Amino acid sequence: METDDPTTSYMLQAWARLCKCLGQDFLPYMAVVMPPLLQSAQLKPDVIITSADSDNELESDDESMETITLGDKRIGIKTSVLEEKATACNMLCCYADELKEGFFPWINQV
């Protein structure tokens, strides 16, 4: 999938729901679930910083780019990446809560 494919977020959420339903029976699937989940949790958002009085706008066709002005700087952040990262972090908490000691093999990576 593309790095900004919204399907990734839906898959992360679906896996967490399956984990809640299956409980410890979900453990065999963790080897498949964890690599993309950890990748999403480690995403770094696209941040663009320009001068507030600069002529070039941070506007883009991408609706997920939010801009704010702080002092003499204009900051643009791609929020879709932040949303995917937040979802992944929430899912990691869900897995740890549901799987208890079964989550132990992934503690160091998380």
Jmol script that loads the backbone (N, CA, C; Angstrom):
load data "model"
ATOM      1  N   MET A   1       0.834  -1.195   0.000  1.00  0.00           N
ATOM      2  CA  MET A   1       0.000   0.000   0.000  1.00  0.00           C
ATOM      3  C   MET A   1       0.874   1.252   0.000  1.00  0.00           C
ATOM      4  N   GLU A   2       0.321   2.318  -0.482  1.00  0.00           N
ATOM      5  CA  GLU A   2       0.997   3.610  -0.439  1.00  0.00           C
ATOM      6  C   GLU A   2       1.131   4.038   1.014  1.00  0.00           C
ATOM      7  N   THR A   3       2.115   4.874   1.305  1.00  0.00           N
ATOM      8  CA  THR A   3       2.329   5.284   2.691  1.00  0.00           C
ATOM      9  C   THR A   3       1.167   6.099   3.251  1.00  0.00           C
ATOM     10  N   ASP A   4       0.448   6.820   2.400  1.00  0.00           N
ATOM     11  CA  ASP A   4      -0.669   7.619   2.893  1.00  0.00           C
ATOM     12  C   ASP A   4      -2.027   6.998   2.555  1.00  0.00           C
ATOM     13  N   ASP A   5      -2.047   5.711   2.283  1.00  0.00           N
ATOM     14  CA  ASP A   5      -3.294   5.008   1.962  1.00  0.00           C
ATOM     15  C   ASP A   5      -4.170   4.920   3.213  1.00  0.00           C
ATOM     16  N   PRO A   6      -5.393   5.438   3.164  1.00  0.00           N
ATOM     17  CA  PRO A   6      -6.267   5.406   4.345  1.00  0.00           C
ATOM     18  C   PRO A   6      -6.662   3.987   4.757  1.00  0.00           C
ATOM     19  N   THR A   7      -6.501   3.027   3.877  1.00  0.00           N
ATOM     20  CA  THR A   7      -6.828   1.640   4.205  1.00  0.00           C
ATOM     21  C   THR A   7      -5.973   1.134   5.365  1.00  0.00           C
ATOM     22  N   THR A   8      -4.744   1.630   5.460  1.00  0.00           N
ATOM     23  CA  THR A   8      -3.847   1.211   6.538  1.00  0.00           C
ATOM     24  C   THR A   8      -4.479   1.465   7.897  1.00  0.00           C
ATOM     25  N   SER A   9      -5.020   2.639   8.084  1.00  0.00           N
ATOM     26  CA  SER A   9      -5.656   2.987   9.356  1.00  0.00           C
ATOM     27  C   SER A   9      -6.847   2.072   9.646  1.00  0.00           C
ATOM     28  N   TYR A  10      -7.626   1.771   8.628  1.00  0.00           N
ATOM     29  CA  TYR A  10      -8.780   0.887   8.807  1.00  0.00           C
ATOM     30  C   TYR A  10      -8.340  -0.528   9.179  1.00  0.00           C
ATOM     31  N   MET A  11      -7.261  -0.980   8.556  1.00  0.00           N
ATOM     32  CA  MET A  11      -6.741  -2.311   8.876  1.00  0.00           C
ATOM     33  C   MET A  11      -6.240  -2.373  10.318  1.00  0.00           C
ATOM     34  N   LEU A  12      -5.542  -1.326  10.761  1.00  0.00           N
ATOM     35  CA  LEU A  12      -5.060  -1.281  12.143  1.00  0.00           C
ATOM     36  C   LEU A  12      -6.226  -1.387  13.122  1.00  0.00           C
ATOM     37  N   GLN A  13      -7.284  -0.657  12.841  1.00  0.00           N
ATOM     38  CA  GLN A  13      -8.451  -0.681  13.719  1.00  0.00           C
ATOM     39  C   GLN A  13      -9.159  -2.034  13.680  1.00  0.00           C
ATOM     40  N   ALA A  14      -9.242  -2.634  12.503  1.00  0.00           N
ATOM     41  CA  ALA A  14      -9.900  -3.941  12.375  1.00  0.00           C
ATOM     42  C   ALA A  14      -9.126  -5.009  13.139  1.00  0.00           C
ATOM     43  N   TRP A  15      -7.802  -4.980  13.050  1.00  0.00           N
ATOM     44  CA  TRP A  15      -6.990  -5.957  13.775  1.00  0.00           C
ATOM     45  C   TRP A  15      -7.199  -5.822  15.279  1.00  0.00           C
ATOM     46  N   ALA A  16      -7.295  -4.587  15.757  1.00  0.00           N
ATOM     47  CA  ALA A  16      -7.499  -4.384  17.194  1.00  0.00           C
ATOM     48  C   ALA A  16      -8.860  -4.930  17.628  1.00  0.00           C
ATOM     49  N   ARG A  17      -9.873  -4.753  16.794  1.00  0.00           N
ATOM     50  CA  ARG A  17     -11.204  -5.294  17.128  1.00  0.00           C
ATOM     51  C   ARG A  17     -11.172  -6.820  17.152  1.00  0.00           C
ATOM     52  N   LEU A  18     -10.462  -7.401  16.188  1.00  0.00           N
ATOM     53  CA  LEU A  18     -10.327  -8.860  16.183  1.00  0.00           C
ATOM     54  C   LEU A  18      -9.603  -9.341  17.433  1.00  0.00           C
ATOM     55  N   CYS A  19      -8.596  -8.610  17.845  1.00  0.00           N
ATOM     56  CA  CYS A  19      -7.862  -8.965  19.059  1.00  0.00           C
ATOM     57  C   CYS A  19      -8.783  -8.926  20.278  1.00  0.00           C
ATOM     58  N   LYS A  20      -9.638  -7.911  20.351  1.00  0.00           N
ATOM     59  CA  LYS A  20     -10.582  -7.824  21.474  1.00  0.00           C
ATOM     60  C   LYS A  20     -11.533  -9.017  21.473  1.00  0.00           C
ATOM     61  N   CYS A  21     -11.954  -9.445  20.302  1.00  0.00           N
ATOM     62  CA  CYS A  21     -12.881 -10.578  20.190  1.00  0.00           C
ATOM     63  C   CYS A  21     -12.198 -11.910  20.511  1.00  0.00           C
ATOM     64  N   LEU A  22     -10.996 -12.084  20.008  1.00  0.00           N
ATOM     65  CA  LEU A  22     -10.308 -13.367  20.134  1.00  0.00           C
ATOM     66  C   LEU A  22      -9.481 -13.499  21.409  1.00  0.00           C
ATOM     67  N   GLY A  23      -9.091 -12.377  21.988  1.00  0.00           N
ATOM     68  CA  GLY A  23      -8.254 -12.424  23.185  1.00  0.00           C
ATOM     69  C   GLY A  23      -6.941 -13.130  22.911  1.00  0.00           C
ATOM     70  N   GLN A  24      -6.572 -14.067  23.754  1.00  0.00           N
ATOM     71  CA  GLN A  24      -5.294 -14.786  23.630  1.00  0.00           C
ATOM     72  C   GLN A  24      -5.204 -15.595  22.332  1.00  0.00           C
ATOM     73  N   ASP A  25      -6.327 -15.940  21.748  1.00  0.00           N
ATOM     74  CA  ASP A  25      -6.318 -16.680  20.481  1.00  0.00           C
ATOM     75  C   ASP A  25      -5.795 -15.830  19.315  1.00  0.00           C
ATOM     76  N   PHE A  26      -5.644 -14.528  19.544  1.00  0.00           N
ATOM     77  CA  PHE A  26      -5.130 -13.630  18.516  1.00  0.00           C
ATOM     78  C   PHE A  26      -3.592 -13.672  18.439  1.00  0.00           C
ATOM     79  N   LEU A  27      -2.938 -14.216  19.442  1.00  0.00           N
ATOM     80  CA  LEU A  27      -1.474 -14.221  19.508  1.00  0.00           C
ATOM     81  C   LEU A  27      -0.778 -14.749  18.254  1.00  0.00           C
ATOM     82  N   PRO A  28      -1.249 -15.810  17.600  1.00  0.00           N
ATOM     83  CA  PRO A  28      -0.552 -16.283  16.395  1.00  0.00           C
ATOM     84  C   PRO A  28      -0.507 -15.257  15.255  1.00  0.00           C
ATOM     85  N   TYR A  29      -1.409 -14.288  15.276  1.00  0.00           N
ATOM     86  CA  TYR A  29      -1.473 -13.290  14.212  1.00  0.00           C
ATOM     87  C   TYR A  29      -0.593 -12.066  14.489  1.00  0.00           C
ATOM     88  N   MET A  30      -0.062 -11.974  15.696  1.00  0.00           N
ATOM     89  CA  MET A  30       0.726 -10.796  16.062  1.00  0.00           C
ATOM     90  C   MET A  30       1.978 -10.629  15.203  1.00  0.00           C
ATOM     91  N   ALA A  31       2.569 -11.722  14.753  1.00  0.00           N
ATOM     92  CA  ALA A  31       3.763 -11.621  13.903  1.00  0.00           C
ATOM     93  C   ALA A  31       3.441 -10.921  12.584  1.00  0.00           C
ATOM     94  N   VAL A  32       2.196 -11.011  12.131  1.00  0.00           N
ATOM     95  CA  VAL A  32       1.773 -10.352  10.895  1.00  0.00           C
ATOM     96  C   VAL A  32       1.348  -8.913  11.171  1.00  0.00           C
ATOM     97  N   VAL A  33       0.715  -8.698  12.308  1.00  0.00           N
ATOM     98  CA  VAL A  33       0.145  -7.399  12.653  1.00  0.00           C
ATOM     99  C   VAL A  33       1.206  -6.388  13.096  1.00  0.00           C
ATOM    100  N   MET A  34       2.176  -6.826  13.870  1.00  0.00           N
ATOM    101  CA  MET A  34       3.099  -5.893  14.503  1.00  0.00           C
ATOM    102  C   MET A  34       4.007  -5.112  13.548  1.00  0.00           C
ATOM    103  N   PRO A  35       4.598  -5.697  12.507  1.00  0.00           N
ATOM    104  CA  PRO A  35       5.481  -4.875  11.653  1.00  0.00           C
ATOM    105  C   PRO A  35       4.803  -3.635  11.062  1.00  0.00           C
ATOM    106  N   PRO A  36       3.624  -3.757  10.420  1.00  0.00           N
ATOM    107  CA  PRO A  36       3.020  -2.522   9.900  1.00  0.00           C
ATOM    108  C   PRO A  36       2.523  -1.594  11.012  1.00  0.00           C
ATOM    109  N   LEU A  37       2.122  -2.175  12.140  1.00  0.00           N
ATOM    110  CA  LEU A  37       1.659  -1.359  13.258  1.00  0.00           C
ATOM    111  C   LEU A  37       2.811  -0.525  13.817  1.00  0.00           C
ATOM    112  N   LEU A  38       3.951  -1.156  14.018  1.00  0.00           N
ATOM    113  CA  LEU A  38       5.126  -0.429  14.509  1.00  0.00           C
ATOM    114  C   LEU A  38       5.591   0.615  13.502  1.00  0.00           C
ATOM    115  N   GLN A  39       5.495   0.283  12.223  1.00  0.00           N
ATOM    116  CA  GLN A  39       5.870   1.247  11.175  1.00  0.00           C
ATOM    117  C   GLN A  39       4.973   2.487  11.253  1.00  0.00           C
ATOM    118  N   SER A  40       3.676   2.273  11.435  1.00  0.00           N
ATOM    119  CA  SER A  40       2.749   3.404  11.543  1.00  0.00           C
ATOM    120  C   SER A  40       2.997   4.204  12.816  1.00  0.00           C
ATOM    121  N   ALA A  41       3.320   3.530  13.906  1.00  0.00           N
ATOM    122  CA  ALA A  41       3.571   4.218  15.171  1.00  0.00           C
ATOM    123  C   ALA A  41       4.847   5.059  15.115  1.00  0.00           C
ATOM    124  N   GLN A  42       5.779   4.708  14.230  1.00  0.00           N
ATOM    125  CA  GLN A  42       7.045   5.428  14.133  1.00  0.00           C
ATOM    126  C   GLN A  42       7.046   6.508  13.056  1.00  0.00           C
ATOM    127  N   LEU A  43       5.919   6.739  12.416  1.00  0.00           N
ATOM    128  CA  LEU A  43       5.860   7.756  11.364  1.00  0.00           C
ATOM    129  C   LEU A  43       6.214   9.126  11.907  1.00  0.00           C
ATOM    130  N   LYS A  44       6.869   9.901  11.082  1.00  0.00           N
ATOM    131  CA  LYS A  44       7.176  11.285  11.422  1.00  0.00           C
ATOM    132  C   LYS A  44       6.376  12.164  10.463  1.00  0.00           C
ATOM    133  N   PRO A  45       5.617  13.107  11.005  1.00  0.00           N
ATOM    134  CA  PRO A  45       4.780  13.941  10.135  1.00  0.00           C
ATOM    135  C   PRO A  45       5.606  14.886   9.276  1.00  0.00           C
ATOM    136  N   ASP A  46       5.056  15.205   8.106  1.00  0.00           N
ATOM    137  CA  ASP A  46       5.682  16.192   7.230  1.00  0.00           C
ATOM    138  C   ASP A  46       5.438  17.565   7.838  1.00  0.00           C
ATOM    139  N   VAL A  47       6.515  18.270   8.141  1.00  0.00           N
ATOM    140  CA  VAL A  47       6.421  19.609   8.726  1.00  0.00           C
ATOM    141  C   VAL A  47       7.171  20.570   7.823  1.00  0.00           C
ATOM    142  N   ILE A  48       6.519  21.686   7.497  1.00  0.00           N
ATOM    143  CA  ILE A  48       7.134  22.720   6.673  1.00  0.00           C
ATOM    144  C   ILE A  48       7.091  24.024   7.464  1.00  0.00           C
ATOM    145  N   ILE A  49       8.241  24.673   7.602  1.00  0.00           N
ATOM    146  CA  ILE A  49       8.309  25.941   8.327  1.00  0.00           C
ATOM    147  C   ILE A  49       8.800  27.018   7.366  1.00  0.00           C
ATOM    148  N   THR A  50       8.025  28.096   7.264  1.00  0.00           N
ATOM    149  CA  THR A  50       8.410  29.225   6.417  1.00  0.00           C
ATOM    150  C   THR A  50       8.212  30.509   7.205  1.00  0.00           C
ATOM    151  N   SER A  51       8.663  31.587   6.638  1.00  0.00           N
ATOM    152  CA  SER A  51       8.463  32.899   7.238  1.00  0.00           C
ATOM    153  C   SER A  51       6.988  33.284   7.096  1.00  0.00           C
ATOM    154  N   ALA A  52       6.428  33.893   8.121  1.00  0.00           N
ATOM    155  CA  ALA A  52       5.007  34.259   8.099  1.00  0.00           C
ATOM    156  C   ALA A  52       4.710  35.290   7.019  1.00  0.00           C
ATOM    157  N   ASP A  53       5.682  36.132   6.697  1.00  0.00           N
ATOM    158  CA  ASP A  53       5.434  37.152   5.677  1.00  0.00           C
ATOM    159  C   ASP A  53       5.885  36.720   4.288  1.00  0.00           C
ATOM    160  N   SER A  54       6.229  35.451   4.158  1.00  0.00           N
ATOM    161  CA  SER A  54       6.652  34.908   2.872  1.00  0.00           C
ATOM    162  C   SER A  54       5.470  34.892   1.907  1.00  0.00           C
ATOM    163  N   ASP A  55       5.774  35.100   0.626  1.00  0.00           N
ATOM    164  CA  ASP A  55       4.714  35.122  -0.391  1.00  0.00           C
ATOM    165  C   ASP A  55       4.179  33.742  -0.720  1.00  0.00           C
ATOM    166  N   ASN A  56       5.021  32.714  -0.601  1.00  0.00           N
ATOM    167  CA  ASN A  56       4.543  31.377  -0.979  1.00  0.00           C
ATOM    168  C   ASN A  56       3.743  30.762   0.165  1.00  0.00           C
ATOM    169  N   GLU A  57       2.551  30.379  -0.166  1.00  0.00           N
ATOM    170  CA  GLU A  57       1.631  29.784   0.799  1.00  0.00           C
ATOM    171  C   GLU A  57       1.949  28.305   0.971  1.00  0.00           C
ATOM    172  N   LEU A  58       1.594  27.765   2.112  1.00  0.00           N
ATOM    173  CA  LEU A  58       1.765  26.338   2.357  1.00  0.00           C
ATOM    174  C   LEU A  58       0.550  25.553   1.891  1.00  0.00           C
ATOM    175  N   GLU A  59      -0.278  26.198   1.142  1.00  0.00           N
ATOM    176  CA  GLU A  59      -1.478  25.541   0.659  1.00  0.00           C
ATOM    177  C   GLU A  59      -1.097  24.426  -0.306  1.00  0.00           C
ATOM    178  N   SER A  60      -1.854  23.360  -0.259  1.00  0.00           N
ATOM    179  CA  SER A  60      -1.632  22.282  -1.218  1.00  0.00           C
ATOM    180  C   SER A  60      -2.986  21.663  -1.540  1.00  0.00           C
ATOM    181  N   ASP A  61      -2.983  20.783  -2.515  1.00  0.00           N
ATOM    182  CA  ASP A  61      -4.225  20.101  -2.863  1.00  0.00           C
ATOM    183  C   ASP A  61      -4.625  19.121  -1.775  1.00  0.00           C
ATOM    184  N   ASP A  62      -3.688  18.763  -0.935  1.00  0.00           N
ATOM    185  CA  ASP A  62      -3.930  17.807   0.133  1.00  0.00           C
ATOM    186  C   ASP A  62      -4.652  18.506   1.280  1.00  0.00           C
ATOM    187  N   GLU A  63      -5.873  18.086   1.563  1.00  0.00           N
ATOM    188  CA  GLU A  63      -6.666  18.715   2.614  1.00  0.00           C
ATOM    189  C   GLU A  63      -6.157  18.382   4.006  1.00  0.00           C
ATOM    190  N   SER A  64      -5.221  17.441   4.105  1.00  0.00           N
ATOM    191  CA  SER A  64      -4.729  17.052   5.418  1.00  0.00           C
ATOM    192  C   SER A  64      -3.572  17.933   5.885  1.00  0.00           C
ATOM    193  N   MET A  65      -3.228  18.971   5.147  1.00  0.00           N
ATOM    194  CA  MET A  65      -2.153  19.882   5.547  1.00  0.00           C
ATOM    195  C   MET A  65      -2.771  21.047   6.319  1.00  0.00           C
ATOM    196  N   GLU A  66      -2.409  21.167   7.581  1.00  0.00           N
ATOM    197  CA  GLU A  66      -2.907  22.247   8.428  1.00  0.00           C
ATOM    198  C   GLU A  66      -1.774  23.241   8.655  1.00  0.00           C
ATOM    199  N   THR A  67      -2.102  24.522   8.655  1.00  0.00           N
ATOM    200  CA  THR A  67      -1.085  25.543   8.879  1.00  0.00           C
ATOM    201  C   THR A  67      -1.479  26.436  10.049  1.00  0.00           C
ATOM    202  N   ILE A  68      -0.468  26.873  10.778  1.00  0.00           N
ATOM    203  CA  ILE A  68      -0.672  27.857  11.840  1.00  0.00           C
ATOM    204  C   ILE A  68       0.478  28.856  11.756  1.00  0.00           C
ATOM    205  N   THR A  69       0.255  30.042  12.268  1.00  0.00           N
ATOM    206  CA  THR A  69       1.287  31.064  12.312  1.00  0.00           C
ATOM    207  C   THR A  69       1.640  31.307  13.769  1.00  0.00           C
ATOM    208  N   LEU A  70       2.928  31.183  14.063  1.00  0.00           N
ATOM    209  CA  LEU A  70       3.447  31.439  15.406  1.00  0.00           C
ATOM    210  C   LEU A  70       4.533  32.500  15.288  1.00  0.00           C
ATOM    211  N   GLY A  71       4.237  33.673  15.801  1.00  0.00           N
ATOM    212  CA  GLY A  71       5.213  34.750  15.703  1.00  0.00           C
ATOM    213  C   GLY A  71       5.514  35.068  14.261  1.00  0.00           C
ATOM    214  N   ASP A  72       6.775  34.975  13.893  1.00  0.00           N
ATOM    215  CA  ASP A  72       7.167  35.296  12.516  1.00  0.00           C
ATOM    216  C   ASP A  72       7.331  34.053  11.652  1.00  0.00           C
ATOM    217  N   LYS A  73       6.813  32.916  12.097  1.00  0.00           N
ATOM    218  CA  LYS A  73       6.922  31.653  11.353  1.00  0.00           C
ATOM    219  C   LYS A  73       5.543  31.101  11.019  1.00  0.00           C
ATOM    220  N   ARG A  74       5.462  30.452   9.855  1.00  0.00           N
ATOM    221  CA  ARG A  74       4.259  29.741   9.453  1.00  0.00           C
ATOM    222  C   ARG A  74       4.624  28.263   9.413  1.00  0.00           C
ATOM    223  N   ILE A  75       3.841  27.441  10.119  1.00  0.00           N
ATOM    224  CA  ILE A  75       4.131  26.017  10.225  1.00  0.00           C
ATOM    225  C   ILE A  75       3.005  25.230   9.579  1.00  0.00           C
ATOM    226  N   GLY A  76       3.375  24.303   8.693  1.00  0.00           N
ATOM    227  CA  GLY A  76       2.416  23.408   8.051  1.00  0.00           C
ATOM    228  C   GLY A  76       2.701  21.982   8.479  1.00  0.00           C
ATOM    229  N   ILE A  77       1.664  21.279   8.906  1.00  0.00           N
ATOM    230  CA  ILE A  77       1.803  19.893   9.360  1.00  0.00           C
ATOM    231  C   ILE A  77       0.781  19.038   8.631  1.00  0.00           C
ATOM    232  N   LYS A  78       1.252  17.899   8.123  1.00  0.00           N
ATOM    233  CA  LYS A  78       0.350  16.960   7.446  1.00  0.00           C
ATOM    234  C   LYS A  78      -0.336  16.113   8.526  1.00  0.00           C
ATOM    235  N   THR A  79      -1.595  16.408   8.783  1.00  0.00           N
ATOM    236  CA  THR A  79      -2.312  15.787   9.898  1.00  0.00           C
ATOM    237  C   THR A  79      -2.701  14.342   9.644  1.00  0.00           C
ATOM    238  N   SER A  80      -2.800  13.912   8.390  1.00  0.00           N
ATOM    239  CA  SER A  80      -3.181  12.522   8.132  1.00  0.00           C
ATOM    240  C   SER A  80      -2.126  11.568   8.694  1.00  0.00           C
ATOM    241  N   VAL A  81      -0.866  11.972   8.650  1.00  0.00           N
ATOM    242  CA  VAL A  81       0.207  11.148   9.210  1.00  0.00           C
ATOM    243  C   VAL A  81       0.078  11.090  10.727  1.00  0.00           C
ATOM    244  N   LEU A  82      -0.247  12.225  11.339  1.00  0.00           N
ATOM    245  CA  LEU A  82      -0.440  12.251  12.792  1.00  0.00           C
ATOM    246  C   LEU A  82      -1.616  11.377  13.216  1.00  0.00           C
ATOM    247  N   GLU A  83      -2.674  11.375  12.418  1.00  0.00           N
ATOM    248  CA  GLU A  83      -3.838  10.544  12.728  1.00  0.00           C
ATOM    249  C   GLU A  83      -3.484   9.057  12.666  1.00  0.00           C
ATOM    250  N   GLU A  84      -2.718   8.660  11.651  1.00  0.00           N
ATOM    251  CA  GLU A  84      -2.315   7.263  11.539  1.00  0.00           C
ATOM    252  C   GLU A  84      -1.406   6.875  12.707  1.00  0.00           C
ATOM    253  N   LYS A  85      -0.511   7.762  13.068  1.00  0.00           N
ATOM    254  CA  LYS A  85       0.403   7.508  14.192  1.00  0.00           C
ATOM    255  C   LYS A  85      -0.390   7.361  15.493  1.00  0.00           C
ATOM    256  N   ALA A  86      -1.347   8.246  15.727  1.00  0.00           N
ATOM    257  CA  ALA A  86      -2.166   8.183  16.940  1.00  0.00           C
ATOM    258  C   ALA A  86      -2.980   6.895  16.983  1.00  0.00           C
ATOM    259  N   THR A  87      -3.541   6.501  15.848  1.00  0.00           N
ATOM    260  CA  THR A  87      -4.301   5.248  15.774  1.00  0.00           C
ATOM    261  C   THR A  87      -3.412   4.072  16.124  1.00  0.00           C
ATOM    262  N   ALA A  88      -2.200   4.049  15.558  1.00  0.00           N
ATOM    263  CA  ALA A  88      -1.273   2.951  15.820  1.00  0.00           C
ATOM    264  C   ALA A  88      -0.896   2.889  17.301  1.00  0.00           C
ATOM    265  N   CYS A  89      -0.636   4.025  17.897  1.00  0.00           N
ATOM    266  CA  CYS A  89      -0.278   4.048  19.327  1.00  0.00           C
ATOM    267  C   CYS A  89      -1.442   3.558  20.181  1.00  0.00           C
ATOM    268  N   ASN A  90      -2.656   3.962  19.837  1.00  0.00           N
ATOM    269  CA  ASN A  90      -3.843   3.476  20.565  1.00  0.00           C
ATOM    270  C   ASN A  90      -4.005   1.969  20.415  1.00  0.00           C
ATOM    271  N   MET A  91      -3.709   1.456  19.220  1.00  0.00           N
ATOM    272  CA  MET A  91      -3.830   0.023  18.985  1.00  0.00           C
ATOM    273  C   MET A  91      -2.787  -0.751  19.791  1.00  0.00           C
ATOM    274  N   LEU A  92      -1.593  -0.207  19.901  1.00  0.00           N
ATOM    275  CA  LEU A  92      -0.558  -0.853  20.719  1.00  0.00           C
ATOM    276  C   LEU A  92      -1.021  -0.965  22.176  1.00  0.00           C
ATOM    277  N   CYS A  93      -1.643   0.079  22.667  1.00  0.00           N
ATOM    278  CA  CYS A  93      -2.192   0.035  24.036  1.00  0.00           C
ATOM    279  C   CYS A  93      -3.283  -1.023  24.139  1.00  0.00           C
ATOM    280  N   CYS A  94      -4.104  -1.122  23.128  1.00  0.00           N
ATOM    281  CA  CYS A  94      -5.181  -2.120  23.104  1.00  0.00           C
ATOM    282  C   CYS A  94      -4.605  -3.528  23.148  1.00  0.00           C
ATOM    283  N   TYR A  95      -3.588  -3.790  22.321  1.00  0.00           N
ATOM    284  CA  TYR A  95      -2.979  -5.122  22.303  1.00  0.00           C
ATOM    285  C   TYR A  95      -2.353  -5.451  23.653  1.00  0.00           C
ATOM    286  N   ALA A  96      -1.649  -4.492  24.224  1.00  0.00           N
ATOM    287  CA  ALA A  96      -1.018  -4.729  25.533  1.00  0.00           C
ATOM    288  C   ALA A  96      -2.082  -5.019  26.592  1.00  0.00           C
ATOM    289  N   ASP A  97      -3.176  -4.292  26.543  1.00  0.00           N
ATOM    290  CA  ASP A  97      -4.252  -4.486  27.511  1.00  0.00           C
ATOM    291  C   ASP A  97      -4.946  -5.831  27.329  1.00  0.00           C
ATOM    292  N   GLU A  98      -5.221  -6.199  26.086  1.00  0.00           N
ATOM    293  CA  GLU A  98      -5.939  -7.445  25.809  1.00  0.00           C
ATOM    294  C   GLU A  98      -5.081  -8.693  25.993  1.00  0.00           C
ATOM    295  N   LEU A  99      -3.837  -8.614  25.527  1.00  0.00           N
ATOM    296  CA  LEU A  99      -2.995  -9.808  25.491  1.00  0.00           C
ATOM    297  C   LEU A  99      -2.189 -10.022  26.771  1.00  0.00           C
ATOM    298  N   LYS A 100      -2.145  -8.996  27.622  1.00  0.00           N
ATOM    299  CA  LYS A 100      -1.410  -9.083  28.895  1.00  0.00           C
ATOM    300  C   LYS A 100      -0.001  -9.627  28.686  1.00  0.00           C
ATOM    301  N   GLU A 101       0.345 -10.722  29.343  1.00  0.00           N
ATOM    302  CA  GLU A 101       1.703 -11.278  29.237  1.00  0.00           C
ATOM    303  C   GLU A 101       2.012 -11.789  27.825  1.00  0.00           C
ATOM    304  N   GLY A 102       1.009 -12.035  27.015  1.00  0.00           N
ATOM    305  CA  GLY A 102       1.224 -12.472  25.639  1.00  0.00           C
ATOM    306  C   GLY A 102       1.853 -11.384  24.777  1.00  0.00           C
ATOM    307  N   PHE A 103       1.781 -10.136  25.240  1.00  0.00           N
ATOM    308  CA  PHE A 103       2.349  -9.002  24.507  1.00  0.00           C
ATOM    309  C   PHE A 103       3.849  -8.842  24.777  1.00  0.00           C
ATOM    310  N   PHE A 104       4.356  -9.586  25.745  1.00  0.00           N
ATOM    311  CA  PHE A 104       5.747  -9.438  26.183  1.00  0.00           C
ATOM    312  C   PHE A 104       6.786  -9.480  25.059  1.00  0.00           C
ATOM    313  N   PRO A 105       6.686 -10.368  24.060  1.00  0.00           N
ATOM    314  CA  PRO A 105       7.731 -10.408  23.020  1.00  0.00           C
ATOM    315  C   PRO A 105       7.912  -9.092  22.251  1.00  0.00           C
ATOM    316  N   TRP A 106       6.946  -8.211  22.286  1.00  0.00           N
ATOM    317  CA  TRP A 106       7.020  -6.961  21.511  1.00  0.00           C
ATOM    318  C   TRP A 106       7.328  -5.738  22.375  1.00  0.00           C
ATOM    319  N   ILE A 107       7.508  -5.918  23.666  1.00  0.00           N
ATOM    320  CA  ILE A 107       7.741  -4.803  24.569  1.00  0.00           C
ATOM    321  C   ILE A 107       8.948  -3.955  24.139  1.00  0.00           C
ATOM    322  N   ASN A 108      10.078  -4.586  23.860  1.00  0.00           N
ATOM    323  CA  ASN A 108      11.278  -3.822  23.496  1.00  0.00           C
ATOM    324  C   ASN A 108      11.088  -3.023  22.212  1.00  0.00           C
ATOM    325  N   GLN A 109      10.401  -3.587  21.228  1.00  0.00           N
ATOM    326  CA  GLN A 109      10.173  -2.864  19.966  1.00  0.00           C
ATOM    327  C   GLN A 109       9.247  -1.680  20.171  1.00  0.00           C
ATOM    328  N   VAL A 110       8.248  -1.866  21.016  1.00  0.00           N
ATOM    329  CA  VAL A 110       7.282  -0.788  21.277  1.00  0.00           C
ATOM    330  C   VAL A 110       7.944   0.320  22.060  1.00  0.00           C
TER     331      VAL A 110
END
end "model"
wireframe off; spacefill off
backbone 0.3
color backbone group
